[in-house]
Amino acid sequence: MTIGDTTSPPGESLKTRLARRSLPLAEALDLGAQIAAGLAAVHARGIVHGDVQPANVWISAEERVTVLDPPVRVLGKTPYRSPEQLWGGPVDARTDIWSLGMILYEMLAGSLPFEDSEGERGRTLLGDEPVAVRLPGLPPNLHRIVERALAKSPAARYARIE
């Protein structure tokens, strides 16, 4: 996995792949691990991506993942933005961990954990209830990983990707 610029290399975005078909568990885990490894590398350099989403994840013909840099740092609202980004709070590696959790959820479930409307998203992220992680049939450890990555409070998420 690499972090690249905004120029798309040959291949397809994860967004395109997810629109075409659901991903088998092994493929979702491989892609998720590559995204995580790349984010860990940039976090080790003190960089927060801030816009990790399937449109910015590029998959080569060889199944190598590149996370593209966003063209600008402040983009429109997407369901992959963390609660602290929506609240205007400080961001750190846990912001990218939230986004990775959303991507993992989508790859594993075939949908997002809540509707992508401003009202639904606001109620979900501003309410007291945790984000609903409904991934039946997955190994319990994987379910817990996604659930913790999607904790509303940054303090309850993993502090870093290892």
DSSP file with accessible surface (Angstrom, degrees, kcal/mol):
  #  RESIDUE AA STRUCTURE BP1 BP2  ACC     N-H-->O    O-->H-N    N-H-->O    O-->H-N    TCO  KAPPA ALPHA  PHI   PSI    X-CA   Y-CA   Z-CA
    1    1 A M              0   0   30      0, 0.0     2,-0.3     0, 0.0    65,-0.2   0.000 360.0 360.0 360.0 139.0    0.0    0.0    0.0
    2    2 A T  E     -a   66   0A  71     63,-1.5    65,-3.0    39,-0.0     2,-0.5  -0.894 360.0-125.3-131.9 164.0    1.2    3.5   -0.8
    3    3 A I  E     +a   67   0A  49     -2,-0.3    65,-0.2    63,-0.2     2,-0.2  -0.957  41.4 174.3-107.2 127.3    0.1    7.0   -0.4
    4    4 A G  E     -a   68   0A  21     63,-2.1    65,-1.6    -2,-0.5     4,-0.1  -0.560  30.3 -92.2-123.7-172.8    0.0    8.8   -3.7
    5    5 A D        -     0   0   89     63,-0.2    64,-0.2    -2,-0.2    -1,-0.2  -0.089  55.2 -82.3 -88.3-164.4   -1.0   12.1   -5.2
    6    6 A T  S    S+     0   0   76     62,-0.2     2,-0.5    64,-0.1    62,-0.1   0.541  97.1 104.7 -83.1  -3.5   -4.3   12.9   -6.9
    7    7 A T  S    S-     0   0   98      1,-0.1    -2,-0.2     0, 0.0    62,-0.1  -0.661  72.5-131.6 -79.4 125.3   -3.3   11.3  -10.2
    8    8 A S        -     0   0   65     -2,-0.5     3,-0.1    -4,-0.1    -2,-0.1  -0.640  15.8-146.4 -82.7 124.5   -5.0    8.0  -10.6
    9    9 A P        -     0   0   51      0, 0.0    50,-0.1     0, 0.0    57,-0.0  -0.289  44.6 -67.7 -75.2 171.0   -2.8    5.1  -11.6
   10   10 A P  S    S+     0   0  119      0, 0.0     2,-0.3     0, 0.0    51,-0.2  -0.320 102.3  56.3 -59.0 141.9   -4.2    2.3  -13.8
   11   11 A G  S    S-     0   0   45     49,-0.2     2,-0.3    -3,-0.1    49,-0.2  -0.980  86.0 -70.7 137.3-148.0   -6.8    0.2  -12.0
   12   12 A E  E     -B   59   0A  36     47,-2.3    47,-3.3    -2,-0.3     2,-0.1  -0.979  36.3-106.9-145.9 156.9  -10.0    1.1  -10.3
   13   13 A S  E  >  -B   58   0A   9     -2,-0.3     4,-2.1    45,-0.2    45,-0.2  -0.462  28.5-120.6 -78.9 156.6  -11.2    2.8   -7.2
   14   14 A L  H  > S+     0   0    0     43,-2.7     4,-3.0    40,-1.0     5,-0.2   0.872 115.7  61.1 -62.7 -33.2  -12.6    0.9   -4.3
   15   15 A K  H  > S+     0   0  132     39,-1.3     4,-1.8    42,-0.3    -1,-0.2   0.932 105.3  46.3 -58.3 -45.3  -15.8    2.9   -4.8
   16   16 A T  H  > S+     0   0   71     38,-0.2     4,-1.3     2,-0.2    -1,-0.2   0.921 113.1  49.3 -63.7 -43.6  -16.1    1.5   -8.3
   17   17 A R  H  X S+     0   0   12     -4,-2.1     4,-2.1     1,-0.2     3,-0.4   0.924 110.9  49.2 -63.9 -43.4  -15.4   -2.1   -7.1
   18   18 A L  H  < S+     0   0   30     -4,-3.0    -1,-0.2     1,-0.2    -2,-0.2   0.835 108.4  54.0 -67.2 -30.8  -18.0   -1.8   -4.3
   19   19 A A  H  < S+     0   0   92     -4,-1.8    -1,-0.2    -5,-0.2    -2,-0.2   0.803 112.0  46.0 -70.5 -26.9  -20.6   -0.5   -6.7
   20   20 A R  H  < S-     0   0  136     -4,-1.3     2,-0.3    -3,-0.4    -2,-0.2   0.839 126.0 -14.8 -85.2 -36.9  -20.1   -3.5   -8.9
   21   21 A R     <  -     0   0   93     -4,-2.1    -1,-0.3    -5,-0.1     2,-0.2  -0.995  65.7 -97.4-163.5 158.8  -20.1   -6.3   -6.4
   22   22 A S        -     0   0   93     -2,-0.3    85,-0.1    -3,-0.1    86,-0.1  -0.493  45.8-117.4 -78.4 157.3  -19.9   -7.3   -2.7
   23   23 A L        -     0   0   14     84,-0.7    -1,-0.1    -2,-0.2    87,-0.0  -0.817  17.5-122.2-102.8 134.8  -16.4   -8.4   -1.5
   24   24 A P     >  -     0   0   74      0, 0.0     4,-2.6     0, 0.0     5,-0.2  -0.335  34.4-107.0 -64.3 155.5  -15.6  -11.8   -0.2
   25   25 A L  H  > S+     0   0   75      1,-0.2     4,-2.7     2,-0.2     5,-0.2   0.902 118.0  51.6 -53.2 -48.1  -14.2  -11.8    3.4
   26   26 A A  H  > S+     0   0   77      1,-0.2     4,-2.2     2,-0.2    -1,-0.2   0.904 112.0  46.4 -60.6 -41.3  -10.6  -12.7    2.3
   27   27 A E  H  > S+     0   0   32     -3,-0.2     4,-2.7     2,-0.2     5,-0.3   0.929 112.3  50.1 -67.7 -43.5  -10.6   -9.8   -0.3
   28   28 A A  H  X S+     0   0    0     -4,-2.6     4,-2.7     1,-0.2    -2,-0.2   0.922 112.4  47.9 -61.0 -42.1  -12.0   -7.3    2.2
   29   29 A L  H  X S+     0   0   72     -4,-2.7     4,-2.5    -5,-0.2    -1,-0.2   0.904 111.9  49.4 -67.0 -40.3   -9.4   -8.3    4.8
   30   30 A D  H  X S+     0   0   75     -4,-2.2     4,-2.1    -5,-0.2    -2,-0.2   0.953 115.1  42.9 -63.8 -48.5   -6.6   -8.1    2.3
   31   31 A L  H  X S+     0   0    0     -4,-2.7     4,-2.5     1,-0.2     5,-0.2   0.926 114.6  51.2 -64.6 -42.5   -7.6   -4.6    1.0
   32   32 A G  H  X S+     0   0    6     -4,-2.7     4,-2.7    -5,-0.3    -1,-0.2   0.905 109.2  50.6 -60.9 -41.2   -8.3   -3.4    4.6
   33   33 A A  H  X S+     0   0   59     -4,-2.5     4,-2.5     2,-0.2    -1,-0.2   0.895 110.3  49.6 -65.5 -37.9   -4.9   -4.6    5.8
   34   34 A Q  H  X S+     0   0   22     -4,-2.1     4,-2.1     2,-0.2    -2,-0.2   0.913 111.7  48.0 -67.3 -41.7   -3.2   -2.8    2.9
   35   35 A I  H  X S+     0   0    0     -4,-2.5     4,-2.5     1,-0.2     5,-0.2   0.945 112.9  49.4 -62.1 -45.4   -5.1    0.5    3.6
   36   36 A A  H  X S+     0   0   19     -4,-2.7     4,-2.7     1,-0.2    -2,-0.2   0.904 108.9  52.2 -61.1 -42.5   -4.2    0.1    7.3
   37   37 A A  H  X S+     0   0   60     -4,-2.5     4,-1.9     2,-0.2    -1,-0.2   0.917 111.1  47.0 -62.7 -41.6   -0.5   -0.5    6.6
   38   38 A G  H  X S+     0   0    5     -4,-2.1     4,-2.0     2,-0.2    -1,-0.2   0.916 112.5  48.8 -66.6 -41.8   -0.3    2.7    4.5
   39   39 A L  H  X S+     0   0    0     -4,-2.5     4,-2.9     1,-0.2     5,-0.2   0.908 108.7  54.0 -65.6 -38.6   -2.1    4.8    7.0
   40   40 A A  H  X S+     0   0   27     -4,-2.7     4,-2.1     1,-0.2    -1,-0.2   0.909 107.6  51.8 -60.4 -39.7    0.2    3.5    9.8
   41   41 A A  H  X S+     0   0   48     -4,-1.9     4,-0.6     2,-0.2    -1,-0.2   0.920 113.4  42.0 -65.4 -42.7    3.2    4.6    7.7
   42   42 A V  H ><>S+     0   0    6     -4,-2.0     5,-2.3     1,-0.2     3,-0.8   0.881 112.0  54.7 -74.6 -33.0    1.9    8.1    7.2
   43   43 A H  H ><5S+     0   0   30     -4,-2.9     3,-2.2     1,-0.2    -1,-0.2   0.884 100.5  60.4 -64.4 -35.7    0.8    8.4   10.8
   44   44 A A  H 3<5S+     0   0   89     -4,-2.1    -1,-0.2     1,-0.3    -2,-0.2   0.765 104.3  51.3 -62.4 -22.7    4.3    7.4   11.9
   45   45 A R  T <<5S-     0   0  170     -3,-0.8    -1,-0.3    -4,-0.6    -2,-0.2   0.270 125.1-104.7 -94.4   7.6    5.4   10.6   10.0
   46   46 A G  T < 5S+     0   0   69     -3,-2.2     2,-0.4     1,-0.3    -3,-0.2   0.681  76.6 136.6  80.5  18.8    2.8   12.7   11.8
   47   47 A I      < -     0   0   72     -5,-2.3     2,-0.5    -8,-0.1    -1,-0.3  -0.843  38.6-162.2-105.0 133.1    0.5   13.0    8.9
   48   48 A V        -     0   0   41     -2,-0.4    45,-0.1     1,-0.2    43,-0.0  -0.964   7.8-156.0-108.4 125.9   -3.3   12.6    9.1
   49   49 A H        -     0   0    5     -2,-0.5    -1,-0.2     1,-0.1    44,-0.1   0.964  14.5-170.2 -66.7 -53.3   -5.0   11.9    5.7
   50   50 A G        +     0   0   11     42,-0.1    32,-0.1    43,-0.1    -1,-0.1   0.373  68.8  60.3  82.8  -6.7   -8.3   13.3    6.8
   51   51 A D        +     0   0    3     30,-0.1     2,-0.6    23,-0.1     5,-0.1  -0.163  59.7 157.6-147.2  46.8  -10.3   12.1    3.7
   52   52 A V        +     0   0    0     28,-0.2    51,-0.1     3,-0.1    17,-0.0  -0.655  21.8 135.6 -77.7 118.9  -10.0    8.3    3.6
   53   53 A Q    >   -     0   0   29     -2,-0.6     3,-2.0    49,-0.0     4,-0.3  -0.966  69.0 -94.6-157.1 161.0  -12.9    7.0    1.6
   54   54 A P  G >  S+     0   0    3      0, 0.0   -39,-1.3     0, 0.0     3,-1.3   0.824 121.0  60.7 -55.5 -30.6  -13.4    4.4   -1.2
   55   55 A A  G 3  S+     0   0   34      1,-0.3    -3,-0.1   -41,-0.2   -39,-0.0   0.773 107.1  47.0 -67.4 -22.9  -13.1    7.1   -3.9
   56   56 A N  G <  S+     0   0   21     -3,-2.0    12,-3.2    -5,-0.1     2,-0.6   0.306  94.1  88.3 -99.8   6.2   -9.6    7.8   -2.6
   57   57 A V  E <   - C   0  67A   1     -3,-1.3   -43,-2.7    -4,-0.3     2,-0.4  -0.940  62.6-165.3-107.4 117.1   -8.5    4.1   -2.4
   58   58 A W  E     -BC  13  66A  41      8,-3.6     8,-2.6    -2,-0.6     2,-0.5  -0.870   5.5-159.4-107.5 135.2   -7.1    2.9   -5.7
   59   59 A I  E     -BC  12  65A   1    -47,-3.3   -47,-2.3    -2,-0.4     6,-0.2  -0.955  11.8-146.7-117.1 121.5   -6.6   -0.8   -6.5
   60   60 A S    >   -     0   0   21      4,-2.7     3,-2.3    -2,-0.5   -49,-0.2  -0.268  33.7 -99.9 -77.8 171.1   -4.1   -1.8   -9.2
   61   61 A A  T 3  S+     0   0   87      1,-0.3    -1,-0.1   -51,-0.2   -50,-0.1   0.784 127.3  56.4 -60.4 -24.8   -4.5   -4.8  -11.6
   62   62 A E  T 3  S-     0   0  147      2,-0.1    -1,-0.3     1,-0.0     3,-0.1   0.300 121.7-109.7 -89.5   7.8   -2.1   -6.6   -9.2
   63   63 A E    <   +     0   0   65     -3,-2.3     2,-0.4     1,-0.3    -2,-0.1   0.755  69.4 147.5  67.9  27.4   -4.4   -5.9   -6.2
   64   64 A R        -     0   0  129    -63,-0.0    -4,-2.7   -30,-0.0     2,-0.4  -0.802  40.8-135.9 -92.3 136.2   -2.0   -3.4   -4.7
   65   65 A V  E     - C   0  59A   1     -2,-0.4   -63,-1.5    -6,-0.2     2,-0.4  -0.735  20.8-176.6 -98.4 138.3   -3.7   -0.5   -2.9
   66   66 A T  E     -aC   2  58A  25     -8,-2.6    -8,-3.6    -2,-0.4     2,-0.7  -1.000  17.4-147.3-127.9 129.5   -2.8    3.1   -3.1
   67   67 A V  E     -aC   3  57A   0    -65,-3.0   -63,-2.1    -2,-0.4   -10,-0.2  -0.896  24.1-141.0 -95.6 116.3   -4.6    5.7   -1.0
   68   68 A L  E     -a    4   0A   9    -12,-3.2   -63,-0.2    -2,-0.7   -62,-0.2  -0.520  15.4-112.7 -79.0 143.5   -4.7    8.9   -3.0
   69   69 A D        -     0   0   54    -65,-1.6    -1,-0.1   -64,-0.2   -20,-0.0  -0.510  37.2-110.9 -68.0 139.1   -4.1   12.3   -1.5
   70   70 A P        -     0   0   11      0, 0.0   -64,-0.1     0, 0.0    -1,-0.1  -0.442  20.6-123.7 -68.8 148.5   -7.3   14.4   -1.5
   71   71 A P  S    S+     0   0   99      0, 0.0     2,-0.3     0, 0.0   -65,-0.1   0.842  96.1  13.7 -63.0 -33.0   -7.0   17.4   -3.9
   72   72 A V  S    S-     0   0   84      1,-0.1     3,-0.1     0, 0.0     0, 0.0  -0.971  75.8-125.6-137.4 157.5   -7.9   19.7   -1.0
   73   73 A R  S    S+     0   0  135     -2,-0.3     2,-0.7     1,-0.2    -1,-0.1   0.788  97.8  55.5 -77.4 -28.2   -7.9   19.1    2.7
   74   74 A V  S    S+     0   0  126    -23,-0.0     2,-0.2    -4,-0.0    -1,-0.2  -0.900  72.7 165.6-110.9 107.0  -11.5   20.3    3.4
   75   75 A L        -     0   0   47     -2,-0.7     3,-0.1     1,-0.2    -2,-0.0  -0.598  41.2 -74.2-111.0 176.4  -14.0   18.4    1.2
   76   76 A G        -     0   0   54     -2,-0.2    -1,-0.2     1,-0.2     2,-0.1  -0.073  66.2 -74.1 -64.1 168.7  -17.7   18.0    1.3
   77   77 A K        +     0   0  142      2,-0.0    -1,-0.2     3,-0.0    41,-0.0  -0.428  55.8 174.4 -66.7 135.9  -19.4   15.9    3.8
   78   78 A T    >   -     0   0   20     -2,-0.1     3,-1.6    -3,-0.1    -3,-0.0  -0.956  44.4-113.8-134.5 159.0  -19.1   12.2    3.3
   79   79 A P  T 3  S+     0   0    7      0, 0.0    -2,-0.0     0, 0.0    38,-0.0   0.638 113.1  65.4 -68.4  -7.5  -20.2    9.3    5.4
   80   80 A Y  T 3  S+     0   0   22      2,-0.1     2,-0.2    22,-0.1   -28,-0.2   0.529  75.8 106.3 -92.1  -6.2  -16.6    8.4    6.0
   81   81 A R  S <  S-     0   0   20     -3,-1.6   -30,-0.1     1,-0.1    15,-0.1  -0.536  74.5-116.7 -75.2 140.1  -15.8   11.6    7.9
   82   82 A S     >  -     0   0    0     -2,-0.2     4,-2.0   -32,-0.1     3,-0.5  -0.256  21.8-109.5 -73.6 160.0  -15.4   11.1   11.6
   83   83 A P  H  > S+     0   0    0      0, 0.0     4,-2.4     0, 0.0     5,-0.2   0.911 119.5  55.4 -55.8 -40.7  -17.7   12.7   14.2
   84   84 A E  H  >>S+     0   0    7      1,-0.2     5,-2.8     2,-0.2     4,-0.6   0.843 105.6  52.1 -66.1 -29.3  -14.9   15.0   15.3
   85   85 A Q  H >45S+     0   0   40     -3,-0.5     3,-0.6     3,-0.2    -1,-0.2   0.920 111.6  46.3 -68.3 -41.6  -14.5   16.3   11.7
   86   86 A L  H 3<5S+     0   0   59     -4,-2.0    -2,-0.2     1,-0.2    -1,-0.2   0.839 113.9  48.4 -68.5 -32.9  -18.2   17.0   11.6
   87   87 A W  H 3<5S-     0   0  125     -4,-2.4    -1,-0.2    -5,-0.2    -2,-0.2   0.530 113.9-117.7 -81.9  -9.7  -18.1   18.7   15.0
   88   88 A G  T <<5 +     0   0   67     -3,-0.6    -3,-0.2    -4,-0.6    -4,-0.1   0.741  66.2 142.6  79.1  22.9  -15.1   20.8   14.0
   89   89 A G      < -     0   0   31     -5,-2.8    -1,-0.2    -6,-0.2     2,-0.0  -0.225  58.8 -69.1 -88.3 180.0  -12.9   19.3   16.6
   90   90 A P        -     0   0  121      0, 0.0     2,-0.3     0, 0.0    -1,-0.2  -0.363  49.6-147.6 -69.4 148.7   -9.2   18.4   16.5
   91   91 A V        +     0   0   70     -3,-0.1     2,-0.2    -6,-0.1   -43,-0.1  -0.876  25.9 152.2-118.7 151.6   -8.2   15.5   14.3
   92   92 A D    >>  -     0   0   57     -2,-0.3     3,-2.1   -45,-0.0     4,-0.8  -0.787  66.7 -53.9-152.1-162.4   -5.4   12.9   14.7
   93   93 A A  H 3> S+     0   0   18      1,-0.3     4,-1.8    -2,-0.2     3,-0.4   0.810 126.9  67.2 -56.2 -30.0   -4.8    9.3   13.6
   94   94 A R  H 3> S+     0   0   68      1,-0.2     4,-2.1     2,-0.2    -1,-0.3   0.782  91.6  62.5 -65.5 -22.5   -8.1    8.2   15.2
   95   95 A T  H <> S+     0   0    0     -3,-2.1     4,-1.8     2,-0.2    -1,-0.2   0.938 106.4  43.4 -64.5 -46.0   -9.9   10.3   12.5
   96   96 A D  H  X S+     0   0    0     -4,-0.8     4,-2.7    -3,-0.4    -2,-0.2   0.826 109.0  58.9 -68.8 -30.2   -8.4    8.0    9.8
   97   97 A I  H  X S+     0   0    6     -4,-1.8     4,-2.7     2,-0.2    -1,-0.2   0.912 104.2  51.0 -65.3 -40.3   -9.2    5.0   12.0
   98   98 A W  H  X S+     0   0    0     -4,-2.1     4,-2.3     2,-0.2    -2,-0.2   0.960 111.3  47.7 -57.6 -50.0  -12.9    6.0   11.9
   99   99 A S  H  X S+     0   0    1     -4,-1.8     4,-2.3     1,-0.2    -2,-0.2   0.903 111.2  50.3 -61.3 -41.7  -12.8    6.3    8.1
  100  100 A L  H  X S+     0   0   14     -4,-2.7     4,-3.0     2,-0.2    -1,-0.2   0.911 108.5  53.4 -62.1 -40.4  -11.0    2.9    7.9
  101  101 A G  H  X S+     0   0    0     -4,-2.7     4,-2.7    48,-0.2    -2,-0.2   0.907 108.3  49.8 -60.0 -40.9  -13.7    1.4   10.1
  102  102 A M  H  X S+     0   0    0     -4,-2.3     4,-2.5     2,-0.2    -1,-0.2   0.921 112.1  47.8 -63.6 -42.6  -16.4    2.8    7.8
  103  103 A I  H  X S+     0   0    0     -4,-2.3     4,-2.8     2,-0.2     5,-0.2   0.928 112.1  49.2 -64.9 -44.5  -14.6    1.3    4.8
  104  104 A L  H  X S+     0   0   19     -4,-3.0     4,-2.5     2,-0.2     5,-0.3   0.937 111.3  50.2 -59.3 -45.8  -14.2   -2.1    6.5
  105  105 A Y  H  X S+     0   0    6     -4,-2.7     4,-3.2    -5,-0.2     5,-0.4   0.949 112.2  47.0 -57.2 -48.6  -17.9   -2.1    7.5
  106  106 A E  H  X S+     0   0   34     -4,-2.5     4,-2.1     1,-0.2    -1,-0.2   0.905 112.5  48.8 -63.7 -41.4  -18.9   -1.3    3.9
  107  107 A M  H  < S+     0   0    2     -4,-2.8   -84,-0.7     1,-0.2    -1,-0.2   0.887 119.3  39.3 -64.7 -36.6  -16.7   -4.0    2.4
  108  108 A L  H  < S+     0   0   35     -4,-2.5    -2,-0.2    -5,-0.2    -1,-0.2   0.852 127.7  30.1 -83.1 -36.0  -17.9   -6.6    4.9
  109  109 A A  H  < S-     0   0   42     -4,-3.2    -3,-0.2     2,-0.3    -2,-0.2   0.646  96.0-126.6 -98.8 -20.0  -21.6   -5.7    5.0
  110  110 A G  S  < S+     0   0   51     -4,-2.1     2,-0.3    -5,-0.4    -4,-0.2   0.543  85.7  52.6  82.9   4.8  -22.1   -4.3    1.5
  111  111 A S  S    S-     0   0   63     -6,-0.4    -2,-0.3    -5,-0.1    -1,-0.2  -0.953  91.1 -91.0-157.1 172.1  -23.6   -1.1    3.0
  112  112 A L        -     0   0   34     -2,-0.3     4,-0.1     2,-0.1   -10,-0.0  -0.534  38.2-112.9 -86.8 160.6  -22.9    1.6    5.5
  113  113 A P  S    S+     0   0    9      0, 0.0     2,-0.3     0, 0.0    19,-0.3   0.585  98.2  18.4 -74.0  -6.1  -24.0    1.3    9.1
  114  114 A F  S    S-     0   0   15     17,-0.1    -2,-0.1   -35,-0.0     7,-0.1  -0.976  96.4 -80.3-154.6 162.4  -26.4    4.2    8.7
  115  115 A E        -     0   0  138     -2,-0.3     2,-1.0     1,-0.1     6,-0.1  -0.340  37.1-125.6 -65.0 147.8  -28.2    6.1    5.9
  116  116 A D  S    S+     0   0   98      4,-0.1     2,-0.4     5,-0.1    -1,-0.1  -0.334  70.6 116.1 -93.7  52.8  -26.1    8.8    4.1
  117  117 A S  S  > S-     0   0   58     -2,-1.0     4,-3.0     1,-0.1     5,-0.3  -0.912  73.7-121.5-114.3 149.6  -28.6   11.6    4.6
  118  118 A E  H  > S+     0   0  145     -2,-0.4     4,-2.7     1,-0.2     5,-0.2   0.914 111.6  49.0 -57.0 -42.0  -27.6   14.6    6.7
  119  119 A G  H  > S+     0   0   38      2,-0.2     4,-2.5     1,-0.2    -1,-0.2   0.948 115.3  42.0 -64.2 -49.2  -30.5   14.1    9.1
  120  120 A E  H  > S+     0   0   59      2,-0.2     4,-2.5     1,-0.2     5,-0.2   0.930 116.4  48.8 -64.3 -44.1  -29.8   10.4    9.7
  121  121 A R  H  X S+     0   0   12     -4,-3.0     4,-2.8     2,-0.2     5,-0.3   0.932 112.2  48.8 -63.1 -44.2  -26.1   10.9    9.9
  122  122 A G  H  X S+     0   0   24     -4,-2.7     4,-2.6    -5,-0.3     5,-0.3   0.933 112.3  47.7 -62.0 -45.7  -26.5   13.8   12.4
  123  123 A R  H  X S+     0   0  161     -4,-2.5     4,-1.5    -5,-0.2    -1,-0.2   0.917 114.5  48.0 -61.9 -41.0  -28.9   11.8   14.6
  124  124 A T  H  < S+     0   0   23     -4,-2.5    -2,-0.2    -5,-0.2    -1,-0.2   0.939 119.1  36.7 -65.6 -47.2  -26.5    8.8   14.5
  125  125 A L  H  < S+     0   0    3     -4,-2.8    -2,-0.2    -5,-0.2    -1,-0.2   0.780 121.7  42.9 -82.1 -25.4  -23.4   10.7   15.3
  126  126 A L  H  < S+     0   0  117     -4,-2.6    -1,-0.2    -5,-0.3    -3,-0.2   0.670  99.1  87.4 -94.1 -16.4  -24.8   13.3   17.8
  127  127 A G  S  < S-     0   0   34     -4,-1.5    -3,-0.0    -5,-0.3    -4,-0.0  -0.123  85.2-113.9 -76.2 175.7  -27.0   10.8   19.7
  128  128 A D  S    S+     0   0  166      2,-0.1    -1,-0.1     0, 0.0    -4,-0.1   0.688  85.8  95.1 -83.4 -22.4  -26.0    8.7   22.7
  129  129 A E  S    S-     0   0  147      1,-0.1    -2,-0.1     3,-0.0     3,-0.1  -0.458  79.3-114.5 -72.9 144.5  -26.3    5.4   21.0
  130  130 A P        -     0   0   98      0, 0.0     2,-0.2     0, 0.0    21,-0.1  -0.302  43.2 -84.2 -70.3 160.8  -23.2    3.8   19.5
  131  131 A V        -     0   0    8     19,-0.5     2,-0.5    16,-0.1    19,-0.1  -0.494  53.8-111.5 -62.2 131.0  -23.0    3.3   15.7
  132  132 A A        -     0   0   35    -19,-0.3     2,-0.8    -2,-0.2    -1,-0.1  -0.583  30.3-165.1 -73.8 117.0  -24.8    0.0   15.0
  133  133 A V        +     0   0   16     -2,-0.5     2,-0.7     2,-0.0    14,-0.1  -0.901  14.2 171.7-103.7 102.0  -22.3   -2.6   13.9
  134  134 A R        +     0   0  158     -2,-0.8    -2,-0.1     2,-0.1     9,-0.0  -0.830  17.2 142.3-114.7  89.0  -24.4   -5.4   12.4
  135  135 A L    >   -     0   0    9     -2,-0.7     3,-1.3     3,-0.1     8,-0.1  -0.613  29.1-170.6-126.9  69.9  -22.1   -7.9   10.8
  136  136 A P  T 3   +     0   0  123      0, 0.0    -2,-0.1     0, 0.0     0, 0.0  -0.271  67.3  28.1 -64.5 147.9  -23.5  -11.3   11.5
  137  137 A G  T 3  S+     0   0   85      1,-0.3     0, 0.0     0, 0.0     0, 0.0   0.424  89.7 121.9  86.6  -2.4  -21.4  -14.3   10.6
  138  138 A L  S <  S-     0   0   36     -3,-1.3    -1,-0.3     1,-0.1    -3,-0.1  -0.627  76.7 -90.0 -90.0 154.8  -18.0  -12.6   11.1
  139  139 A P    >>  -     0   0   65      0, 0.0     4,-2.1     0, 0.0     3,-0.5  -0.340  39.6-120.8 -57.2 138.7  -15.4  -13.8   13.5
  140  140 A P  H 3> S+     0   0   87      0, 0.0     4,-2.5     0, 0.0     5,-0.2   0.860 111.0  56.0 -54.6 -37.2  -16.0  -12.1   16.9
  141  141 A N  H 3> S+     0   0  107      1,-0.2     4,-1.9     2,-0.2     5,-0.1   0.905 108.1  47.5 -63.6 -40.3  -12.6  -10.5   16.9
  142  142 A L  H <> S+     0   0   22     -3,-0.5     4,-2.2     2,-0.2     5,-0.2   0.913 110.2  52.6 -66.8 -41.2  -13.2   -8.9   13.5
  143  143 A H  H  X S+     0   0   46     -4,-2.1     4,-2.6     1,-0.2    -2,-0.2   0.935 110.0  48.7 -59.3 -43.9  -16.6   -7.6   14.7
  144  144 A R  H  X S+     0   0  130     -4,-2.5     4,-2.6     2,-0.2     5,-0.2   0.873 108.1  54.8 -65.5 -36.8  -15.0   -6.0   17.8
  145  145 A I  H  X S+     0   0   74     -4,-1.9     4,-2.3     2,-0.2    -1,-0.2   0.952 111.9  42.8 -61.2 -48.5  -12.3   -4.4   15.6
  146  146 A V  H  X S+     0   0    0     -4,-2.2     4,-1.6     2,-0.2    -2,-0.2   0.931 113.7  52.5 -64.8 -42.7  -14.8   -2.7   13.4
  147  147 A E  H  < S+     0   0   97     -4,-2.6     3,-0.2    -5,-0.2    -2,-0.2   0.929 111.8  45.1 -60.5 -43.5  -17.0   -1.7   16.4
  148  148 A R  H >< S+     0   0  117     -4,-2.6     3,-1.6     1,-0.2    -1,-0.2   0.892 109.1  55.6 -69.9 -37.6  -14.1   -0.1   18.2
  149  149 A A  H 3< S+     0   0    5     -4,-2.3   -48,-0.2     1,-0.3    -1,-0.2   0.828 108.9  50.2 -62.4 -28.1  -12.9    1.7   15.1
  150  150 A L  T 3< S+     0   0    2     -4,-1.6   -19,-0.5    -3,-0.2    -1,-0.3   0.177  76.6 135.1 -99.2  18.7  -16.4    3.2   14.8
  151  151 A A    <   -     0   0   21     -3,-1.6     6,-0.1     1,-0.1    -3,-0.1  -0.450  56.3-136.9 -63.8 134.3  -16.6    4.4   18.4
  152  152 A K  S    S+     0   0   27     -2,-0.1   -68,-0.2     4,-0.1    -1,-0.1   0.894  88.6  68.4 -62.6 -39.4  -18.0    8.0   18.4
  153  153 A S  S >> S-     0   0   61      1,-0.2     3,-1.5   -70,-0.1     4,-0.7  -0.693  77.9-144.0 -83.4 126.6  -15.5    9.2   20.9
  154  154 A P  G >4 S+     0   0   29      0, 0.0     3,-1.2     0, 0.0    -1,-0.2   0.871 100.9  62.2 -55.8 -32.8  -11.9    9.3   19.6
  155  155 A A  G 34 S+     0   0   79      1,-0.3     4,-0.1    -3,-0.0    -3,-0.0   0.779 101.5  51.6 -66.1 -23.8  -10.7    8.3   23.1
  156  156 A A  G <4 S+     0   0   51     -3,-1.5    -1,-0.3     2,-0.1     2,-0.1   0.587  98.8  81.9 -88.6 -11.1  -12.7    5.0   22.7
  157  157 A R  S << S-     0   0    4     -3,-1.2    -8,-0.2    -4,-0.7   -63,-0.1  -0.373 100.9 -75.8 -82.9 171.1  -11.1    4.2   19.3
  158  158 A Y        -     0   0   68    -13,-0.2    -1,-0.2     1,-0.1   -61,-0.1  -0.396  38.2-138.9 -60.5 142.0   -7.7    2.6   18.7
  159  159 A A  S    S-     0   0   61      1,-0.2     2,-0.3    -3,-0.1   -65,-0.2   0.809  78.2  -3.2 -76.0 -29.7   -5.1    5.2   19.3
  160  160 A R  S    S-     0   0  155    -67,-0.1     2,-0.5   -66,-0.1    -1,-0.2  -0.980  74.2-102.9-156.3 163.5   -3.0    4.0   16.3
  161  161 A I              0   0   28     -2,-0.3  -118,-0.0  -125,-0.1   -68,-0.0  -0.802 360.0 360.0 -93.0 127.9   -2.9    1.4   13.6
  162  162 A E              0   0  179     -2,-0.5  -125,-0.0  -122,-0.0  -126,-0.0  -0.930 360.0 360.0-124.6 360.0   -0.4   -1.3   14.2
